[in-house]
């Protein structure tokens, strides 16, 4: 069961929209994940701990964003090759309902 061309185009537009939003978010996260200056004179111990914790959370978010960015780019590439909606593990068809919820999905539920 393949997707109708209109549905495929809707999914392509959604992936592109999510990619642009993610790129904007990544720019902010990159700024927040910069190394923390630990100036002993101007910042107290708790403030330094808060800064380090915030940096660590930003780095975790940064990694999740990179993974999602790669997944979206890969989905768009599969669309270009005509392989979108096919499980990359078993070769089965990914349910269109799943693609509308997670458009970057590359596996069917059995292979997740």
Backbone as a chain_set.jsonl record, in Angstrom:
{"seq": "XXXXXXXXXXXXXXXXXXXXXXXXXXXXXXXXXXXXXXXXXXXXXXXXXXXXXXXXXXXXXXXXXXXXXXXXXXXXXXXXXXXXXXXXXXXXXXXXXXXXXXXXXXXXXXXX", "coords": {"N": [[0.849, -1.183, 0.0], [0.932, 1.954, -1.104], [1.57, 5.445, -0.55], [-0.741, 8.003, -1.497], [0.012, 10.503, -3.99], [-0.634, 13.132, -3.09], [-0.693, 12.889, -0.3], [1.919, 12.098, 0.17], [3.245, 14.408, -0.631], [2.25, 16.194, 1.279], [3.439, 15.078, 3.563], [6.131, 15.445, 2.896], [6.271, 18.251, 2.931], [5.703, 18.674, 5.632], [7.914, 17.44, 6.841], [9.937, 19.132, 5.893], [9.144, 21.516, 7.12], [9.449, 20.819, 9.822], [12.197, 20.418, 9.811], [13.213, 23.003, 9.329], [12.302, 24.302, 11.659], [13.69, 22.84, 13.565], [16.314, 23.481, 12.876], [16.396, 26.18, 13.629], [16.018, 25.881, 16.396], [18.309, 24.408, 17.015], [20.304, 26.305, 16.647], [19.917, 27.988, 18.835], [20.309, 26.175, 20.921], [22.973, 25.461, 20.492], [24.246, 27.783, 21.272], [23.595, 27.827, 24.003], [24.956, 25.612, 24.893], [27.576, 26.201, 25.012], [30.922, 26.292, 26.437], [31.138, 26.767, 29.976], [32.077, 29.597, 31.777], [34.041, 29.629, 34.587], [34.44, 31.656, 36.687], [35.769, 32.267, 39.645], [35.65, 34.531, 41.264], [33.477, 36.159, 40.509], [31.174, 34.621, 40.505], [29.15, 32.631, 42.546], [29.401, 29.408, 44.276], [27.022, 27.827, 44.058], [25.794, 29.066, 41.89], [27.641, 28.488, 39.892], [27.348, 25.718, 39.834], [24.676, 25.56, 38.959], [25.008, 26.698, 36.427], [26.699, 24.816, 35.194], [25.007, 22.582, 35.257], [22.903, 23.482, 33.624], [24.325, 23.758, 31.245], [24.977, 21.077, 30.761], [22.405, 19.958, 30.392], [21.712, 21.35, 28.074], [23.606, 20.316, 26.318], [22.749, 17.652, 26.187], [20.239, 18.027, 24.98], [21.125, 19.092, 22.592], [22.372, 16.859, 21.422], [20.139, 15.156, 21.064], [18.733, 16.725, 19.232], [20.48, 16.687, 17.044], [20.359, 13.983, 16.321], [17.648, 13.739, 15.596], [17.566, 15.59, 13.502], [19.201, 14.292, 11.64], [17.578, 12.046, 11.168], [15.315, 13.188, 9.961], [16.456, 14.326, 7.657], [17.306, 11.954, 6.449], [14.834, 10.75, 5.952], [13.757, 12.501, 4.043], [15.599, 12.024, 2.0], [15.017, 9.334, 1.467], [12.488, 9.702, 0.417], [13.136, 11.062, -1.955], [14.428, 9.014, -3.308], [12.37, 7.312, -3.706], [11.803, 5.451, -1.768], [10.472, 5.903, 0.529], [8.404, 5.187, 3.314], [8.845, 2.548, 3.419], [10.002, -0.028, 5.423], [13.234, 0.131, 6.694], [14.479, -1.979, 7.813], [13.102, -4.54, 7.556], [11.886, -4.317, 5.097], [9.194, -4.162, 4.79], [5.961, -2.523, 4.47], [5.451, 0.625, 5.94], [2.918, 1.645, 8.035], [0.681, 4.122, 6.87], [-0.622, 5.76, 8.76], [1.177, 5.751, 10.891], [3.275, 7.147, 9.703], [2.153, 9.658, 9.447], [2.081, 10.456, 12.052], [4.712, 10.169, 12.964], [6.664, 11.344, 10.86], [9.309, 10.927, 10.099], [9.804, 8.282, 10.489], [11.507, 5.227, 10.104], [11.235, 2.576, 10.44], [8.994, -0.208, 10.665], [6.433, -0.971, 13.125], [7.011, -3.558, 14.098], [9.759, -3.821, 13.815], [10.933, -1.921, 15.384]], "CA": [[0.0, 0.0, 0.0], [1.762, 3.158, -1.148], [0.871, 6.687, -0.23], [-1.146, 8.821, -2.646], [0.95, 11.616, -4.2], [-0.969, 14.302, -2.261], [-0.273, 12.577, 1.069], [3.379, 12.118, 0.161], [3.648, 15.818, -0.688], [1.953, 16.751, 2.607], [4.478, 14.603, 4.475], [7.382, 16.118, 2.522], [6.176, 19.619, 3.442], [5.793, 18.6, 7.087], [9.316, 17.169, 7.177], [10.705, 20.363, 5.637], [8.772, 22.47, 8.163], [10.109, 20.38, 11.05], [13.633, 20.624, 9.632], [13.481, 24.438, 9.535], [12.099, 24.589, 13.078], [14.798, 22.209, 14.28], [17.522, 24.277, 12.611], [16.326, 27.367, 14.502], [16.223, 25.417, 17.759], [19.704, 24.0, 17.153], [21.121, 27.509, 16.78], [19.773, 28.43, 20.221], [20.926, 25.164, 21.771], [24.431, 25.577, 20.34], [24.661, 28.923, 22.106], [23.445, 27.46, 25.414], [25.859, 24.509, 25.226], [28.969, 26.683, 25.041], [31.599, 26.075, 27.724], [30.8, 27.686, 31.059], [33.192, 30.281, 32.427], [33.967, 29.401, 36.027], [35.144, 32.736, 37.367], [35.569, 32.106, 41.081], [35.446, 35.813, 41.911], [32.208, 36.818, 40.202], [30.036, 33.705, 40.578], [29.185, 31.747, 43.709], [29.468, 27.966, 44.033], [25.727, 27.338, 43.579], [25.576, 29.604, 40.546], [28.481, 27.701, 38.989], [26.702, 24.406, 39.7], [23.517, 25.776, 38.086], [25.516, 26.926, 35.074], [27.176, 23.535, 34.671], [23.839, 21.729, 35.036], [22.224, 24.002, 32.432], [25.149, 23.412, 30.097], [24.824, 19.637, 30.54], [21.076, 19.75, 29.808], [21.771, 21.864, 26.703], [24.37, 19.359, 25.518], [21.864, 16.506, 25.94], [19.265, 18.471, 23.985], [21.874, 19.245, 21.349], [22.546, 15.519, 20.853], [18.824, 14.7, 20.579], [18.411, 17.494, 18.028], [21.321, 16.175, 15.944], [19.806, 12.687, 15.913], [16.375, 13.992, 14.9], [17.917, 16.258, 12.249], [19.65, 13.227, 10.735], [16.432, 11.203, 10.814], [14.476, 13.936, 9.022], [17.192, 14.394, 6.382], [17.265, 10.615, 5.859], [13.47, 10.536, 5.442], [13.646, 13.257, 2.794], [16.393, 11.31, 1.002], [14.245, 8.147, 1.076], [11.428, 10.188, -0.475], [13.744, 11.36, -3.255], [14.764, 7.732, -3.949], [11.151, 6.517, -3.865], [11.824, 4.383, -0.776], [9.802, 6.385, 1.738], [7.278, 4.368, 3.728], [9.279, 1.157, 3.425], [10.849, -0.287, 6.588], [14.633, -0.075, 6.312], [14.957, -3.222, 8.431], [12.509, -5.759, 6.981], [11.384, -4.055, 3.75], [7.735, -4.102, 4.795], [5.346, -1.2, 4.351], [5.148, 1.328, 7.189], [1.53, 2.114, 8.01], [0.591, 5.565, 6.646], [-0.984, 6.425, 10.012], [2.431, 5.947, 11.642], [4.047, 8.199, 9.039], [1.553, 10.964, 9.727], [2.414, 10.796, 13.435], [6.176, 10.268, 13.013], [6.983, 11.31, 9.431], [10.679, 10.487, 9.84], [9.903, 6.862, 10.849], [12.165, 4.389, 9.1], [10.95, 1.179, 10.75], [7.628, -0.591, 11.012], [6.364, -1.243, 14.568], [7.628, -4.853, 14.413], [11.222, -3.727, 13.783], [11.416, -0.832, 16.239]], "C": [[0.891, 1.242, 0.0], [0.897, 4.389, -0.884], [0.442, 7.397, -1.507], [-0.188, 10.01, -2.782], [0.658, 12.845, -3.327], [-0.508, 14.09, -0.819], [1.247, 12.623, 1.177], [3.894, 13.563, 0.142], [3.373, 16.515, 0.648], [3.03, 16.345, 3.611], [5.823, 15.257, 4.169], [7.382, 17.55, 3.079], [6.294, 19.653, 4.966], [7.23, 18.34, 7.524], [10.177, 18.419, 6.971], [10.402, 21.415, 6.705], [9.471, 22.103, 9.474], [11.619, 20.598, 10.983], [13.998, 22.088, 9.869], [13.34, 24.815, 11.009], [13.245, 24.023, 13.912], [16.099, 22.98, 14.068], [17.545, 25.536, 13.476], [16.603, 26.986, 15.949], [17.682, 25.044, 17.998], [20.626, 25.21, 17.306], [21.087, 28.024, 18.219], [20.485, 27.458, 21.158], [22.446, 25.234, 21.684], [24.972, 26.692, 21.214], [24.631, 28.532, 23.584], [24.439, 26.38, 25.841], [27.33, 24.928, 25.234], [29.589, 26.397, 26.399], [31.266, 27.178, 28.73], [32.081, 28.289, 31.623], [33.036, 30.122, 33.932], [34.825, 30.42, 36.769], [34.813, 32.685, 38.855], [35.219, 33.416, 41.775], [34.04, 36.375, 41.696], [30.983, 35.921, 40.38], [30.207, 32.792, 41.781], [29.15, 30.283, 43.313], [28.15, 27.43, 43.483], [25.422, 27.833, 42.173], [26.415, 28.846, 39.523], [27.866, 26.329, 38.755], [25.474, 24.503, 38.794], [23.962, 25.928, 36.641], [25.983, 25.622, 34.438], [26.012, 22.588, 34.38], [23.079, 22.178, 33.779], [23.001, 23.653, 31.17], [24.975, 21.928, 29.755], [23.459, 19.327, 29.904], [21.056, 20.226, 28.357], [22.54, 20.913, 25.796], [23.544, 18.113, 25.217], [20.822, 16.844, 24.879], [19.922, 18.58, 22.614], [22.042, 17.883, 20.657], [21.221, 14.98, 20.314], [18.429, 15.43, 19.301], [19.228, 17.003, 16.832], [20.772, 14.849, 15.417], [18.52, 12.896, 15.107], [16.618, 14.659, 13.545], [18.35, 15.214, 11.213], [18.508, 12.35, 10.269], [15.529, 11.896, 9.794], [15.148, 14.024, 7.66], [17.149, 13.031, 5.68], [15.886, 10.317, 5.275], [13.271, 11.276, 4.117], [14.443, 12.581, 1.672], [15.669, 10.042, 0.532], [13.094, 8.543, 0.148], [11.979, 10.419, -1.878], [14.068, 10.077, -4.028], [13.533, 6.863, -4.191], [11.062, 5.368, -2.875], [11.115, 4.767, 0.516], [8.589, 5.516, 2.04], [7.583, 2.881, 3.722], [10.241, 0.987, 4.6], [12.275, -0.585, 6.126], [15.198, -1.366, 6.883], [14.423, -4.447, 7.684], [11.978, -5.563, 5.558], [9.869, -4.018, 3.653], [7.239, -2.662, 4.699], [5.077, -0.63, 5.745], [3.739, 1.903, 7.053], [1.491, 3.633, 7.816], [0.205, 6.341, 7.904], [0.243, 6.7, 10.865], [3.244, 7.085, 11.028], [3.463, 9.582, 9.299], [1.823, 11.407, 11.153], [3.911, 11.039, 13.571], [6.677, 10.205, 11.567], [8.412, 10.861, 9.113], [10.888, 9.001, 10.144], [10.553, 6.076, 9.715], [11.919, 2.905, 9.332], [9.448, 0.98, 10.99], [7.603, -0.904, 12.509], [7.031, -2.571, 14.972], [9.149, -4.768, 14.519], [11.791, -2.639, 14.696], [12.212, -1.362, 17.396]], "O": [[1.535, 1.542, 1.006], [-0.33, 4.355, -0.985], [1.178, 7.395, -2.494], [0.364, 10.47, -1.783], [1.583, 13.521, -2.876], [0.008, 15.014, -0.189], [1.793, 13.127, 2.159], [4.866, 13.89, 0.823], [4.174, 17.335, 1.096], [3.481, 17.164, 4.412], [6.573, 15.588, 5.088], [8.385, 18.001, 3.634], [6.915, 20.558, 5.523], [7.71, 18.957, 8.476], [11.045, 18.719, 7.79], [11.304, 22.126, 7.147], [10.018, 22.971, 10.155], [12.246, 20.926, 11.991], [14.989, 22.377, 10.541], [14.161, 25.559, 11.544], [13.71, 24.663, 14.855], [16.898, 23.111, 14.995], [18.595, 25.915, 13.996], [17.337, 27.683, 16.65], [18.23, 25.33, 19.062], [21.624, 25.139, 18.023], [22.112, 28.445, 18.756], [21.182, 27.877, 22.082], [23.133, 25.082, 22.694], [26.033, 26.557, 21.824], [25.547, 28.873, 24.332], [24.733, 26.25, 27.03], [28.218, 24.101, 25.44], [28.88, 26.271, 27.398], [31.132, 28.35, 28.378], [33.044, 27.578, 31.909], [31.988, 30.457, 34.483], [35.82, 30.066, 37.401], [33.703, 33.023, 39.265], [34.538, 33.393, 42.8], [33.476, 36.995, 42.597], [29.858, 36.423, 40.403], [31.287, 32.246, 42.007], [28.901, 29.951, 42.154], [28.16, 26.65, 42.53], [24.857, 27.101, 41.361], [25.954, 28.589, 38.41], [27.855, 25.828, 37.631], [25.253, 23.63, 37.954], [23.359, 25.352, 35.735], [25.691, 25.357, 33.272], [26.025, 21.874, 33.377], [22.663, 21.348, 32.971], [22.413, 23.296, 30.149], [24.843, 21.572, 28.584], [23.378, 18.519, 28.979], [20.452, 19.579, 27.502], [22.171, 20.723, 24.637], [23.624, 17.571, 24.115], [20.554, 16.041, 23.986], [19.333, 18.201, 21.601], [21.871, 17.777, 19.443], [21.185, 14.41, 19.224], [17.858, 14.83, 18.391], [18.705, 16.918, 15.721], [20.728, 14.626, 14.207], [18.339, 12.287, 14.053], [15.955, 14.333, 12.56], [17.92, 15.251, 10.06], [18.465, 11.949, 9.106], [15.036, 11.255, 8.866], [14.505, 13.825, 6.629], [16.975, 12.962, 4.464], [15.784, 9.698, 4.215], [12.684, 10.733, 3.182], [14.004, 12.569, 0.522], [15.7, 9.71, -0.653], [12.763, 7.815, -0.789], [11.364, 10.021, -2.868], [13.993, 10.055, -5.256], [13.632, 5.801, -4.806], [10.328, 4.408, -3.109], [11.163, 4.021, 1.494], [7.835, 5.152, 1.137], [6.709, 2.054, 3.983], [11.182, 1.765, 4.755], [12.493, -1.445, 5.273], [16.277, -1.802, 6.483], [15.198, -5.291, 7.233], [11.653, -6.54, 4.883], [9.317, -3.862, 2.564], [8.012, -1.713, 4.831], [4.544, -1.317, 6.616], [3.421, 2.568, 6.067], [2.193, 4.359, 8.521], [0.66, 7.469, 8.092], [0.345, 7.756, 11.49], [3.833, 7.892, 11.749], [4.199, 10.567, 9.364], [1.799, 12.603, 11.444], [4.332, 12.0, 14.216], [7.072, 9.138, 11.096], [8.697, 10.458, 7.986], [12.013, 8.507, 10.069], [10.209, 6.23, 8.543], [12.335, 2.069, 8.531], [8.745, 1.879, 11.451], [8.663, -1.087, 13.106], [7.558, -2.682, 16.079], [9.763, -5.558, 15.236], [13.008, -2.464, 14.765], [12.696, -0.585, 18.219]]}, "num_chains": 1, "name": "protein.A"}
